[in-house]
Amino acid sequence: MIELRHLRKKYENAEPLKDVNAVINDGDVISVIGPSGTGKSTLLRCINMLERPSGGQILLDGDDITAPRYDLTAARRKMGMVFQSFNLFGHLTVIENLMIAQIDILKKSRQEAYDTGVSLLRRVGLAGRELQYPEQLSGGQKQRVAIARTLATDPDVILLDEPTSALDPTMVGEVQAVIRDLAQSGKTMMIVTHEMNFAKAICNRVFYMDLGGIYEDGTPGQIFVNPEKELTRRFIRKLKVLEFSIGSADIDFIGAGTQIDLYCLQNDISPKEKYRIHLVFEELVRQILIPEYGEPEIGVTVEYAPDDQKVAIDVDYAGGRFDPRESANKLSLALLMNAAEKIGYEYDGSKQRPNHVELVLK
């Protein structure tokens, strides 16, 4: 079992890991996903102590491997790492790449190391490649050798850092097939990946990383189908987001309109949808809400989902309960009803902006 307690990693100009807490159980297969730059690879490198954390603890089977006098060789006997760039020794043959750690770390004889290496190459579909050099292999073959090399020391935990990201698309499947087989072996695995369908298919847990930590931890069904947290939902649905905050009736509507135009241009949103976003902003915010409250406190979030080309607009605002569907401004309300296939309203008095309107555009 691995336990992460308040793990931190800080560089001179960045702090990718601010407070990471998690328990990784024996046999877990965990996909680590999230936007670029959120510390996914850094997390794996810290767990394997290739990067020393700036703070916090990593407990491996109860031992604090971040302790100053801890023998890291003992930890690395239990953990293997597969890198996106293979990291094979170019001057050694395939079988020598598999033998070296067995001899140096496990103290096996050369014959034992050779026999194990041959067996593992057969397992990853590379029987007969023993005497070739890495430069003679394709990218997919190199990565399969790298996986076999990791397995050669029989680690309890396998960490894979974007194992298919450096591959030609035609080679991704062959490496994924090996990892899929490995995931059924009972070993504990953590896989940093941008391949969402692959992650969904092989793991029993998903870590979504953002804001310096594990933002959401759940089953594939929860994370990929019904995420509980907002940033997870945006990432999974690949949402393109535009946000406004309005604190005065004197908002620069021309400037806001320019922001909407740029957002639509950058995300290839159709002229029809752009017109409807402008319409909602004009009729709901300018014609209905601002006259109602005078000194408004309004938040507007526009979300565009490229997969289904749907636009949703959420509007949150402070003040007493007011459902815009009951507005006396019948013209603006009719225009909104014509632009949206759904208009919902909720009130939650515990929030700073208790009124919430959701519109899904036609």
C-alpha positions as semicolon CSV with decimal commas, in nm:
position;residue;x (nm);y (nm);z (nm)
1;M;0,000;0,000;0,000
2;I;0,113;0,356;-0,074
3;E;-0,005;0,649;0,134
4;L;0,055;1,011;0,033
5;R;0,035;1,265;0,313
6;H;0,035;1,637;0,230
7;L;0,280;1,578;-0,054
8;R;0,434;1,893;-0,204
9;K;0,673;1,963;-0,488
10;K;0,791;2,315;-0,557
11;Y;1,030;2,437;-0,825
12;E;1,177;2,784;-0,859
13;N;0,894;2,911;-1,081
14;A;0,614;2,662;-1,020
15;E;0,447;2,445;-0,756
16;P;0,272;2,158;-0,938
17;L;0,195;1,965;-0,618
18;K;0,061;2,173;-0,330
19;D;-0,115;1,925;-0,103
20;V;-0,162;1,571;-0,233
21;N;-0,331;1,315;-0,009
22;A;-0,429;0,965;-0,118
23;V;-0,423;0,599;-0,025
24;I;-0,332;0,360;-0,307
25;N;-0,438;0,009;-0,219
26;D;-0,267;-0,312;-0,326
27;G;-0,408;-0,418;-0,663
28;D;-0,545;-0,076;-0,755
29;V;-0,514;0,021;-1,121
30;I;-0,533;0,400;-1,124
31;S;-0,548;0,627;-1,426
32;V;-0,410;0,974;-1,357
33;I;-0,569;1,234;-1,585
34;G;-0,595;1,611;-1,609
35;P;-0,481;1,913;-1,808
36;S;-0,116;1,958;-1,900
37;G;0,093;2,114;-1,626
38;T;-0,111;1,987;-1,331
39;G;0,163;1,768;-1,186
40;K;0,066;1,423;-1,313
41;S;0,416;1,315;-1,418
42;T;0,569;1,496;-1,120
43;L;0,347;1,290;-0,889
44;L;0,478;0,963;-1,033
45;R;0,839;1,081;-1,019
46;C;0,795;1,181;-0,655
47;I;0,638;0,847;-0,563
48;N;0,938;0,672;-0,716
49;M;1,169;0,930;-0,554
50;L;1,321;1,027;-0,888
51;E;1,215;1,374;-0,771
52;R;1,252;1,443;-0,400
53;P;0,933;1,607;-0,264
54;S;0,954;1,954;-0,113
55;G;0,732;1,845;0,175
56;G;0,499;1,577;0,304
57;Q;0,543;1,202;0,328
58;I;0,523;0,893;0,106
59;L;0,458;0,572;0,296
60;L;0,531;0,245;0,115
61;D;0,399;-0,054;0,310
62;G;0,420;0,162;0,622
63;D;0,778;0,286;0,567
64;D;0,837;0,658;0,510
65;I;1,052;0,656;0,198
66;T;1,098;1,035;0,219
67;A;1,285;1,001;0,550
68;P;1,646;1,130;0,516
69;R;1,816;0,798;0,593
70;Y;1,577;0,566;0,413
71;D;1,746;0,325;0,169
72;L;1,586;0,414;-0,163
73;T;1,719;0,097;-0,323
74;A;1,473;-0,098;-0,108
75;A;1,183;0,113;-0,236
76;R;1,291;0,078;-0,597
77;R;1,294;-0,299;-0,567
78;K;0,920;-0,269;-0,505
79;M;0,845;-0,004;-0,770
80;G;0,909;-0,002;-1,143
81;M;0,881;0,294;-1,378
82;V;0,793;0,305;-1,748
83;F;0,881;0,636;-1,915
84;Q;0,725;0,796;-2,222
85;S;1,071;0,822;-2,384
86;F;1,158;0,451;-2,324
87;N;1,498;0,523;-2,158
88;L;1,659;0,208;-2,301
89;F;2,037;0,179;-2,312
90;G;2,122;0,223;-2,680
91;H;2,460;0,048;-2,655
92;L;2,305;-0,269;-2,508
93;T;2,102;-0,536;-2,684
94;V;1,737;-0,591;-2,594
95;I;1,816;-0,887;-2,368
96;E;2,103;-0,698;-2,201
97;N;1,862;-0,413;-2,123
98;L;1,641;-0,666;-1,943
99;M;1,925;-0,840;-1,764
100;I;2,117;-0,548;-1,615
101;A;1,877;-0,456;-1,331
102;Q;1,819;-0,820;-1,242
103;I;2,193;-0,871;-1,197
104;D;2,269;-0,540;-1,024
105;I;1,961;-0,509;-0,799
106;L;1,830;-0,864;-0,754
107;K;2,177;-1,024;-0,767
108;K;2,062;-1,293;-1,010
109;S;2,307;-1,497;-1,210
110;R;2,347;-1,409;-1,577
111;Q;2,167;-1,729;-1,677
112;E;1,872;-1,660;-1,448
113;A;1,849;-1,302;-1,575
114;Y;1,868;-1,422;-1,935
115;D;1,595;-1,682;-1,887
116;T;1,365;-1,430;-1,719
117;G;1,431;-1,177;-1,997
118;V;1,349;-1,425;-2,272
119;S;1,025;-1,522;-2,096
120;L;0,921;-1,158;-2,059
121;L;0,997;-1,075;-2,422
122;R;0,770;-1,361;-2,519
123;R;0,502;-1,218;-2,289
124;V;0,511;-0,877;-2,460
125;G;0,515;-1,028;-2,810
126;L;0,884;-0,975;-2,889
127;A;1,022;-1,328;-2,887
128;G;1,329;-1,353;-3,111
129;R;1,433;-0,988;-3,065
130;E;1,685;-1,062;-2,789
131;L;2,000;-0,969;-2,983
132;Q;1,866;-0,661;-3,159
133;Y;1,957;-0,310;-3,047
134;P;1,697;-0,045;-2,958
135;E;1,772;0,152;-3,277
136;Q;1,651;-0,150;-3,479
137;L;1,306;-0,141;-3,317
138;S;0,993;0,066;-3,380
139;G;0,864;0,301;-3,112
140;G;0,597;0,054;-3,006
141;Q;0,852;-0,226;-2,981
142;K;1,085;-0,009;-2,772
143;Q;0,807;0,068;-2,529
144;R;0,719;-0,300;-2,499
145;V;1,086;-0,372;-2,421
146;A;1,073;-0,096;-2,158
147;I;0,767;-0,259;-1,999
148;A;0,940;-0,599;-2,003
149;R;1,247;-0,441;-1,841
150;T;1,027;-0,303;-1,563
151;L;0,866;-0,643;-1,509
152;A;1,207;-0,809;-1,493
153;T;1,258;-0,699;-1,132
154;D;0,907;-0,822;-1,039
155;P;0,795;-0,495;-0,872
156;D;0,481;-0,475;-0,658
157;V;0,396;-0,133;-0,805
158;I;0,430;-0,021;-1,168
159;L;0,424;0,350;-1,257
160;L;0,367;0,436;-1,623
161;D;0,422;0,796;-1,733
162;E;0,225;0,858;-2,055
163;P;0,352;0,530;-2,206
164;T;0,195;0,590;-2,549
165;S;0,241;0,967;-2,591
166;A;0,567;0,939;-2,789
167;L;0,432;0,676;-3,028
168;D;0,300;0,694;-3,381
169;P;-0,080;0,639;-3,365
170;T;-0,042;0,308;-3,549
171;M;0,174;0,175;-3,263
172;V;-0,041;0,285;-2,969
173;G;-0,265;-0,022;-2,980
174;E;0,017;-0,274;-2,941
175;V;0,145;-0,106;-2,625
176;Q;-0,204;-0,063;-2,483
177;A;-0,268;-0,434;-2,534
178;V;0,037;-0,519;-2,320
179;I;-0,070;-0,274;-2,047
180;R;-0,425;-0,408;-2,056
181;D;-0,290;-0,760;-1,999
182;L;-0,069;-0,631;-1,720
183;A;-0,364;-0,460;-1,549
184;Q;-0,527;-0,801;-1,504
185;S;-0,222;-0,947;-1,329
186;G;-0,307;-0,811;-0,983
187;K;-0,017;-0,567;-0,963
188;T;-0,070;-0,215;-0,834
189;M;-0,047;0,031;-1,124
190;M;-0,064;0,406;-1,178
191;I;-0,086;0,527;-1,538
192;V;-0,061;0,889;-1,646
193;T;-0,249;0,908;-1,974
194;H;-0,441;1,138;-2,208
195;E;-0,618;0,840;-2,368
196;M;-0,956;0,863;-2,196
197;N;-1,115;0,553;-2,350
198;F;-0,809;0,348;-2,259
199;A;-0,813;0,481;-1,902
200;K;-1,180;0,401;-1,868
201;A;-1,131;0,045;-1,992
202;I;-0,849;-0,071;-1,765
203;C;-0,869;0,110;-1,431
204;N;-1,073;0,069;-1,114
205;R;-0,993;0,424;-0,994
206;V;-0,927;0,760;-1,156
207;F;-0,735;1,055;-1,015
208;Y;-0,829;1,383;-1,184
209;M;-0,551;1,630;-1,104
210;D;-0,591;2,006;-1,092
211;L;-0,526;2,302;-0,860
212;G;-0,212;2,142;-0,718
213;G;-0,356;1,812;-0,605
214;I;-0,594;1,525;-0,664
215;Y;-0,903;1,734;-0,737
216;E;-1,136;1,434;-0,767
217;D;-1,084;1,063;-0,694
218;G;-1,347;0,815;-0,804
219;T;-1,445;0,514;-1,007
220;P;-1,442;0,530;-1,388
221;G;-1,822;0,546;-1,380
222;Q;-1,817;0,849;-1,154
223;I;-1,536;1,042;-1,319
224;F;-1,619;0,972;-1,685
225;V;-1,999;0,959;-1,664
226;N;-2,108;1,166;-1,366
227;P;-1,822;1,374;-1,218
228;E;-1,910;1,551;-0,895
229;K;-1,683;1,855;-0,934
230;E;-1,695;2,136;-1,187
231;L;-1,340;2,129;-1,323
232;T;-1,359;1,752;-1,372
233;R;-1,683;1,790;-1,566
234;R;-1,530;2,057;-1,791
235;F;-1,223;1,844;-1,861
236;I;-1,412;1,522;-1,936
237;R;-1,656;1,694;-2,170
238;K;-1,373;1,903;-2,325
239;L;-1,575;2,216;-2,251
240;K;-1,460;2,554;-2,381
241;V;-1,543;2,811;-2,117
242;L;-1,595;3,189;-2,113
243;E;-1,667;3,364;-1,781
244;F;-1,787;3,714;-1,695
245;S;-1,831;3,882;-1,359
246;I;-2,064;4,182;-1,349
247;G;-2,060;4,412;-1,046
248;S;-2,213;4,727;-1,188
249;A;-2,495;4,839;-1,413
250;D;-2,232;5,035;-1,604
251;I;-2,065;4,724;-1,748
252;D;-1,888;4,777;-2,082
253;F;-2,133;4,583;-2,299
254;I;-1,935;4,660;-2,616
255;G;-1,620;4,514;-2,462
256;A;-1,813;4,211;-2,337
257;G;-1,956;4,160;-2,685
258;T;-1,604;4,166;-2,829
259;Q;-1,499;3,896;-2,581
260;I;-1,793;3,681;-2,692
261;D;-1,698;3,728;-3,058
262;L;-1,336;3,627;-2,989
263;Y;-1,445;3,324;-2,785
264;C;-1,671;3,206;-3,067
265;L;-1,398;3,260;-3,327
266;Q;-1,135;3,068;-3,125
267;N;-1,367;2,771;-3,070
268;D;-1,524;2,761;-3,417
269;I;-1,873;2,827;-3,282
270;S;-2,129;2,878;-3,557
271;P;-2,271;3,224;-3,635
272;K;-2,615;3,102;-3,527
273;E;-2,490;2,999;-3,182
274;K;-2,287;3,320;-3,152
275;Y;-2,603;3,522;-3,219
276;R;-2,789;3,331;-2,947
277;I;-2,508;3,383;-2,691
278;H;-2,526;3,758;-2,760
279;L;-2,904;3,744;-2,733
280;V;-2,898;3,574;-2,392
281;F;-2,642;3,821;-2,263
282;E;-2,849;4,115;-2,387
283;E;-3,199;3,999;-2,291
284;L;-3,135;3,809;-1,966
285;V;-2,853;4,014;-1,816
286;R;-2,905;4,362;-1,957
287;Q;-3,283;4,378;-1,998
288;I;-3,410;4,155;-1,713
289;L;-3,156;4,113;-1,429
290;I;-2,985;4,453;-1,415
291;P;-3,316;4,648;-1,404
292;E;-3,440;4,407;-1,133
293;Y;-3,145;4,457;-0,898
294;G;-3,001;4,800;-0,989
295;E;-2,663;4,722;-0,829
296;P;-2,609;4,373;-0,964
297;E;-2,368;4,098;-0,864
298;I;-2,384;3,857;-1,155
299;G;-2,163;3,575;-1,282
300;V;-2,202;3,445;-1,637
301;T;-2,043;3,122;-1,760
302;V;-2,066;3,012;-2,124
303;E;-1,974;2,649;-2,197
304;Y;-1,935;2,502;-2,544
305;A;-1,906;2,125;-2,591
306;P;-1,731;2,053;-2,925
307;D;-1,841;1,689;-2,930
308;D;-2,212;1,767;-2,955
309;Q;-2,176;2,138;-3,046
310;K;-2,404;2,239;-2,761
311;V;-2,384;2,571;-2,577
312;A;-2,495;2,604;-2,215
313;I;-2,504;2,933;-2,027
314;D;-2,513;2,950;-1,646
315;V;-2,602;3,277;-1,476
316;D;-2,564;3,319;-1,099
317;Y;-2,669;3,635;-0,918
318;A;-2,701;3,780;-0,569
319;G;-3,016;3,922;-0,417
320;G;-3,360;3,800;-0,324
321;R;-3,529;3,513;-0,501
322;F;-3,614;3,608;-0,858
323;D;-3,703;3,364;-1,134
324;P;-3,655;3,543;-1,468
325;R;-3,921;3,320;-1,621
326;E;-4,166;3,529;-1,416
327;S;-4,027;3,861;-1,542
328;A;-4,268;4,136;-1,646
329;N;-4,047;4,196;-1,950
330;K;-4,245;3,967;-2,178
331;L;-4,057;4,063;-2,497
332;S;-3,713;3,970;-2,357
333;L;-3,856;3,653;-2,204
334;A;-4,011;3,551;-2,537
335;L;-3,677;3,602;-2,713
336;L;-3,503;3,387;-2,451
337;M;-3,761;3,112;-2,483
338;N;-3,712;3,113;-2,859
339;A;-3,332;3,085;-2,830
340;A;-3,313;2,812;-2,565
341;E;-3,438;2,454;-2,562
342;K;-3,418;2,456;-2,182
343;I;-3,435;2,728;-1,914
344;G;-3,400;2,612;-1,554
345;Y;-3,400;2,810;-1,230
346;E;-3,282;2,721;-0,878
347;Y;-3,242;2,916;-0,552
348;D;-2,993;2,819;-0,279
349;G;-2,985;3,065;0,011
350;S;-2,655;2,925;0,141
351;K;-2,462;3,061;-0,158
352;Q;-2,320;3,409;-0,211
353;R;-2,509;3,421;-0,541
354;P;-2,817;3,217;-0,449
355;N;-3,005;3,257;-0,779
356;H;-2,900;3,022;-1,058
357;V;-3,032;3,009;-1,415
358;E;-2,924;2,746;-1,666
359;L;-2,995;2,782;-2,036
360;V;-2,920;2,523;-2,303
361;L;-2,932;2,685;-2,645
362;K;-3,113;2,531;-2,939
